Amino acid sequence: MTPALALGFVLLLASGTGAPAKPPASKTKQPAAARPVPPAPPASFTGHWKLDVAASAHGGARVPRLRTEDIVEDGAWIAVHEVIVRDDDDTTSLDYRYRTDGESVNKVAGQEVRTKGSREGAALKFESVAKILMLDVKQVERWSLADSAATLTMERDSRTPLGQQQQRLVFRRTH
């Protein structure tokens, strides 16, 4: 028997197995491994929303007497029914749908509007393009919720060959 083989045999007999010896067990209790907590789903934009005219910045646009948005989320789709009432009782009603994960096409006042939607954390972003009377109109909207989802803010940046308009529309959830 060679010296190396003899040493290996002695170590095997001393430890009882061919595995390395384990350190003595600690008497202090180790905490359980932390389980990852899944992120909370984003708050829902679904609801009946009324424009807070005083809290909003209209960016030079005509200020309505009343504006409501009825929003319904259904998976990646968001349906919007918008009603705008002006001081002279002129009323506009619009219905459109957005996707939160891709492109949608709507007809607004007879014009095709292409919108690409995406989620940015808890916020929504919609980038729309339309051609109105041969002019390209581009609008970027960011929707966010605050006050435990009781306030919806729509920030809009609209660009046309005639200029740029920025709005910050603040809505309160009514039910």
Secondary structure as the mmCIF struct_conf table of DSSP 4:
data_model
#
loop_
_struct_conf.conf_type_id
_struct_conf.id
_struct_conf.beg_label_comp_id
_struct_conf.beg_label_asym_id
_struct_conf.beg_label_seq_id
_struct_conf.end_label_comp_id
_struct_conf.end_label_asym_id
_struct_conf.end_label_seq_id
HELX_RH_AL_P HELX_RH_AL_P1 PRO A 3 SER A 15
BEND BEND1 GLY A 16 ALA A 19
HELX_LH_PP_P HELX_LH_PP_P1 PRO A 20 SER A 26
BEND BEND2 LYS A 27 THR A 28
HELX_LH_PP_P HELX_LH_PP_P2 LYS A 29 SER A 44
STRN STRN1 GLY A 47 LEU A 51
TURN_TY1_P TURN_TY1_P1 VAL A 53 ALA A 55
STRN STRN2 ALA A 57 ALA A 57
TURN_TY1_P TURN_TY1_P2 GLY A 59 GLY A 60
BEND BEND3 ALA A 61 ALA A 61
HELX_LH_PP_P HELX_LH_PP_P3 ARG A 62 PRO A 64
BEND BEND4 ARG A 65 ARG A 65
STRN STRN3 LEU A 66 ASP A 74
TURN_TY1_P TURN_TY1_P3 GLY A 75 ALA A 76
STRN STRN4 TRP A 77 VAL A 85
TURN_TY1_P TURN_TY1_P4 ASP A 87 ASP A 88
STRN STRN5 THR A 91 ARG A 99
BEND BEND5 THR A 100 GLY A 102
STRN STRN6 GLU A 103 VAL A 108
TURN_TY1_P TURN_TY1_P5 ALA A 109 GLY A 110
STRN STRN7 GLN A 111 GLU A 120
TURN_TY1_P TURN_TY1_P6 GLY A 121 ALA A 122
STRN STRN8 ALA A 123 ILE A 132
TURN_TY1_P TURN_TY1_P7 LEU A 133 MET A 134
STRN STRN9 LEU A 135 ALA A 146
TURN_TY1_P TURN_TY1_P8 ASP A 147 ALA A 150
STRN STRN10 THR A 151 THR A 160
TURN_TY1_P TURN_TY1_P9 PRO A 161 LEU A 162
STRN STRN11 GLY A 163 ARG A 173
#
